[in-house]
């Protein structure tokens, strides 16, 4: 598939924001509760990230003014459900932030973090199911798609929470969140590696032989009868060579998981406060590369025909 950078940035930014909100909600519910000033600033940042992601998603639309129509298919479309859940989640984060600004306490002090946890979980599920439900794309149609969307979002959000806590001097929160940030990053690394190994071993259900009925083992398409590219050749294949794909995979494994894990471990062992920000800065481009690779690795069956323009 051809990765649309609008969707790459949307899913990455939304995942970070969801992970950050989950970290904040759990800290409020289970302790140690952060200061109101820190909580308010972190929620504001999460809201900004969600709005930036929402804005990026509009760049993918041919007619953005018709985006509201996406909600009409909520009974059958996971994308429609995501379109409904995302603004609802943004609304929960906004109301929680406003409650802090206005000094509203119980019972909202408990209800809003719980609502935020539920909203983040439902949004992860809806976003992942947009791809996991596409059965003819084998790379996506697996429970690991949902697991990876959730764990990668948690990892990035927890790393951001650690960096913010270090910057604001929230030592108790940092001590509580940092181990879970490392665990989430290692878990995301493990499950993403499982998905890569699974996808590498996949055998396409359709081949040129099955599509044409010609059983010759060395069947090769030389031309599809077109002298120029089309929507199909542009949107369903990324156009990158095998070497570039291998380099991208190595880059996101190192930047998205390996180096952040080492930096988080260093921080837990008493490293300087800057190590948490360094982990965040290293992980960010790695996760963008990971999401690009997620889309690029998917092989659409139509490419059996649209392989080559000559």
TADA-V691362 format. One record per pair of residues at least 24 apart in sequence whose ideal C-beta (glycine too) atoms are under 10 Angstrom apart, sorted by the first residue. I is the first residue (numbers start at 1). J is the second residue. Records with the same first field share a line. If there is no record, write none. Layout:
BEGIN
I->J / J
END
This chain:
BEGIN
1->131 / 137 / 139 / 140 / 235 / 236 / 237 / 238 / 294 / 295 / 296 / 297 / 298 / 299 / 300 / 303
2->233 / 234 / 235 / 236 / 237 / 238 / 239 / 240 / 295 / 296 / 298 / 300
3->238 / 240 / 291 / 292 / 293 / 294 / 295 / 296 / 297 / 298
4->56 / 57 / 59 / 60 / 235 / 292 / 295
5->56 / 59 / 60 / 288 / 291 / 292 / 295
6->53 / 55 / 56 / 57 / 58 / 59 / 60 / 61
7->53 / 56 / 57 / 59 / 60 / 130 / 291 / 292 / 295
8->56 / 60 / 287 / 288 / 289 / 290 / 291 / 292 / 293 / 294 / 295 / 296
9->52 / 53 / 55 / 56 / 57 / 59 / 60 / 288 / 291 / 292
10->50 / 52 / 53 / 54 / 55 / 56 / 57 / 58 / 59 / 60 / 86 / 127 / 291
11->53 / 56 / 57 / 127 / 128 / 130 / 131 / 149 / 152 / 153 / 287 / 288 / 291 / 294 / 295
12->49 / 53 / 56 / 152 / 153 / 156 / 284 / 287 / 288 / 289 / 290 / 291 / 292
13->48 / 49 / 50 / 51 / 52 / 53 / 54 / 55 / 56 / 57 / 156 / 287 / 288
14->46 / 49 / 50 / 52 / 53 / 54 / 56 / 57 / 82 / 86 / 89 / 90 / 120 / 123 / 124 / 127 / 149 / 153
15->49 / 53 / 120 / 123 / 124 / 127 / 149 / 150 / 151 / 152 / 153 / 154 / 155 / 156 / 157 / 287 / 291
16->45 / 46 / 49 / 50 / 53 / 152 / 153 / 154 / 155 / 156 / 157 / 158 / 159 / 160 / 280 / 283 / 284 / 287
17->43 / 45 / 46 / 47 / 48 / 49 / 50 / 51 / 52 / 53 / 89 / 90 / 93 / 120 / 123 / 153 / 156 / 157 / 160
18->46 / 49 / 50 / 53 / 89 / 93 / 116 / 117 / 119 / 120 / 121 / 123 / 124 / 127 / 149 / 150 / 153 / 154 / 156 / 157
19->46 / 120 / 124 / 150 / 151 / 152 / 153 / 154 / 155 / 156 / 157 / 158 / 159 / 160 / 161 / 181 / 184
20->45 / 46 / 49 / 50 / 93 / 120 / 153 / 154 / 156 / 157 / 158 / 159 / 160 / 161 / 164
21->46 / 47 / 49 / 50 / 89 / 92 / 93 / 96 / 113 / 116 / 117 / 119 / 120 / 123 / 157 / 161
22->46 / 113 / 116 / 117 / 119 / 120 / 121 / 124 / 150 / 153 / 154 / 157 / 158 / 161 / 184
23->154 / 157 / 158 / 159 / 160 / 161 / 162 / 164 / 165 / 173 / 176 / 177 / 180 / 181 / 184
24->93 / 96 / 113 / 116 / 117 / 157 / 161 / 164 / 173 / 177
25->92 / 96 / 112 / 113 / 114 / 115 / 116 / 117 / 118 / 119 / 120
26->113 / 116 / 117 / 158 / 161 / 176 / 177 / 180
27->113 / 161 / 165 / 170 / 172 / 173 / 176 / 177
28->96 / 109 / 110 / 112 / 113 / 114 / 116
29->109 / 110 / 113 / 114 / 116 / 117
30->113 / 176
31->172 / 173 / 176
32->170 / 171 / 172 / 173 / 174 / 175 / 176 / 177
33->109 / 172 / 173
34->161 / 164 / 165 / 168 / 170 / 172 / 173 / 174 / 176 / 177
35->168 / 169 / 170 / 172 / 173
36->100 / 101 / 103
37->100 / 168 / 170
38->164 / 165 / 167 / 168 / 169 / 170 / 173
39->96 / 97 / 100 / 113 / 168 / 170 / 173
40->96 / 97 / 98 / 99 / 100 / 101
41->97 / 100 / 164 / 167 / 168
42->97 / 160 / 161 / 164 / 165 / 168 / 170 / 173
43->93 / 94 / 96 / 97 / 98 / 99 / 100 / 101 / 112 / 116
44->93 / 94 / 97 / 100 / 101
45->160 / 164
46->89 / 90 / 93 / 94 / 96 / 97 / 116 / 120 / 157 / 160 / 161
47->89 / 90 / 91 / 92 / 93 / 94 / 96 / 97
48->93
49->93 / 157 / 160
50->86 / 87 / 89 / 90 / 93 / 94 / 123
51->90 / 93 / 94
53->86 / 90
54->83 / 86 / 87 / 90
57->82 / 83 / 86
77->126 / 129 / 130 / 133
78->125 / 126 / 127 / 128 / 129 / 130 / 131 / 132 / 133 / 134
79->126 / 127 / 129 / 130 / 133
80->126 / 130
81->122 / 123 / 125 / 126 / 127 / 129 / 130
82->122 / 123 / 124 / 125 / 126 / 127 / 128 / 129 / 130
83->126
84->122 / 126
85->119 / 120 / 122 / 123 / 124 / 125 / 126 / 127
86->119 / 122 / 123 / 126 / 127
88->115 / 119 / 122 / 123
89->115 / 116 / 118 / 119 / 120 / 121 / 122 / 123 / 126
90->119 / 123
91->115 / 119
92->116 / 117 / 118 / 119 / 120
93->119 / 120
120->150 / 153 / 154 / 157
121->150
123->149 / 153
124->149 / 150 / 151 / 152 / 153 / 154
125->149 / 150
127->153
128->153
131->294 / 295 / 298
134->298 / 300
135->205
136->205 / 206 / 299 / 300 / 301 / 302
137->297 / 298 / 299 / 300 / 301
138->198 / 199 / 202 / 203 / 204 / 205 / 298 / 299 / 301
139->195 / 196 / 198 / 199 / 200 / 202 / 294 / 295 / 296 / 297 / 298 / 299
140->195 / 199 / 294 / 295 / 297 / 298
141->298
142->194 / 195 / 198 / 199 / 202
143->191 / 195
144->191 / 192 / 194 / 195 / 196 / 198 / 199
145->195 / 294
147->187 / 188 / 191 / 192 / 194 / 195
148->187 / 188 / 191 / 192 / 194 / 195 / 290 / 294
149->188 / 291 / 294
150->184 / 187 / 188 / 191
151->183 / 184 / 185 / 186 / 187 / 188 / 189 / 190 / 191 / 192
152->184 / 185 / 187 / 188 / 189 / 191 / 192 / 256 / 257 / 283 / 287 / 290 / 291 / 294
153->184 / 188 / 287
154->180 / 181 / 183 / 184 / 185 / 187 / 188
155->180 / 181 / 182 / 183 / 184 / 185 / 186 / 187 / 188 / 189 / 256 / 257 / 260 / 261 / 264 / 283 / 287
156->181 / 184 / 185 / 188 / 256 / 260 / 280 / 283 / 284 / 286 / 287
157->181 / 184
158->182 / 183 / 184 / 185 / 264
159->184 / 185 / 260 / 263 / 264 / 267 / 276 / 277 / 279 / 280 / 281 / 282 / 283 / 284 / 287
160->276 / 277 / 279 / 280 / 283 / 284
161->276 / 280
162->263 / 264 / 267 / 268 / 273 / 275 / 276 / 277 / 279 / 280
163->267 / 273 / 274 / 275 / 276 / 277 / 278 / 279 / 280 / 281
164->276 / 277 / 280
165->273 / 276
166->267 / 272 / 273 / 274 / 275 / 276 / 277 / 280
167->273 / 274 / 276 / 277
169->273
171->273
174->267 / 268 / 273 / 276
175->268
177->276
178->264 / 265 / 267 / 268 / 276 / 279
179->264 / 265 / 268
181->260 / 261 / 264 / 267 / 268 / 276 / 279
182->260 / 261 / 262 / 263 / 264 / 265 / 267 / 268 / 279
183->261 / 264
184->264
185->256 / 257 / 258 / 259 / 260 / 261 / 262 / 263 / 264 / 265 / 279 / 283
186->257 / 258 / 260 / 261 / 264 / 265
187->257
188->256 / 257 / 260 / 261 / 287 / 290
189->253 / 256 / 257 / 258 / 260 / 261
190->257
192->249 / 252 / 253 / 256 / 257 / 290 / 293 / 294
193->253 / 257
195->294 / 297
196->249 / 253 / 293 / 297
199->294 / 297 / 298 / 299
200->249 / 297
202->299
204->299 / 301 / 303 / 304
205->301
206->301 / 302 / 304
207->304
208->304 / 305 / 307
210->304
211->301 / 304 / 305
212->304 / 305
220->307 / 308
221->304 / 305 / 306 / 307 / 308 / 310
222->307 / 308 / 310
223->307 / 308 / 309 / 310
224->305 / 306 / 307 / 308 / 309 / 310
225->305 / 309 / 310
226->306 / 308 / 309 / 310
227->309 / 310
228->309
229->306 / 309
230->306 / 309
231->306
232->300 / 302 / 303 / 305 / 306
233->302 / 303 / 306 / 307 / 308 / 309
234->306
235->300 / 302 / 306
236->298 / 299 / 300 / 301 / 302 / 303 / 306
237->296 / 299 / 300 / 302 / 303 / 306 / 307
238->292 / 293 / 295 / 296 / 297 / 298
239->296
240->292 / 293 / 296
244->296
245->293 / 296 / 297
247->289
248->289 / 290 / 292 / 293 / 296 / 297
249->289 / 290 / 293 / 296 / 297
250->289
251->285 / 286 / 288 / 289 / 290 / 292 / 293
252->283 / 285 / 286 / 287 / 288 / 289 / 290 / 291 / 292 / 293 / 294
253->286 / 289 / 290 / 293
254->282 / 286 / 289
255->281 / 282 / 283 / 284 / 285 / 286 / 287 / 288 / 289 / 290
256->282 / 283 / 284 / 285 / 286 / 287 / 288 / 289 / 290 / 291 / 293
257->283 / 286 / 287 / 290
258->282 / 286
259->283 / 286
260->284 / 286 / 287
END
